[in-house]
Every structure is written in C-alpha cells, then in structure tokens.
Amino acid sequence: MHFVLHALDRPDSGELRSQTREEHLAYMSNFNIVYGGPLLDAEGDMCGSLIVTDMEHRSEMEAMAAGDPYALAGLFAQVTITGLKAVLGP
C-alpha cells in the first residue's frame, strides 16, 4: 500500500535542513520510495518534505519517519502520514 508523509519545517530552519540533508538522503535510500522531495514555499525555498512509499503496514512508515535524520534533528513543525489509494499516474 502507498503511504504519504507530508512534513512542514519549523520556521527559519533552512540551515538545519542543509546540515542534515546528506544524512537524510542516505537514510531514505534504505526504503521503497515511490517518489519524494522537498516542498517549496512561494519564494522557491525548501519548507518541508513529501514522500510516498510502498509499504505493507502504516507502522513501517511511522518507523521510517521517526528514524529520519530530519525528524531526529527537530526539523519538522508538523508531520502527517496518510494512506493513499493510487488511481492516477504510473
């Protein structure tokens, strides 16, 4: 099943995101990511993350999110995980 992680950064956290980005990307390479990337604000600056995974159970997505270096560094102000029934797209 597909799960979506939608995370919004804390205000003024651009430096923290930059400092932990490589560790975050290395960590995410261990999972079955359908697609993902940074969310951008109106000025084009990174302000959050959107990640879609293909996992059997929501608990797997929750564990992935909890261990994310971004989350461990306290980057996110808000994180939402929801299931997704893919109807459109590849």
Secondary structure by P-SEA (a helix, b strand, c coil): cbbbbbbbbcccaaaaaaaaaaaaaaaaccccccbbbbbbcccccccbbbbbbbcccaaaaaaaaaaccccccccccbbbbbbbbccccc
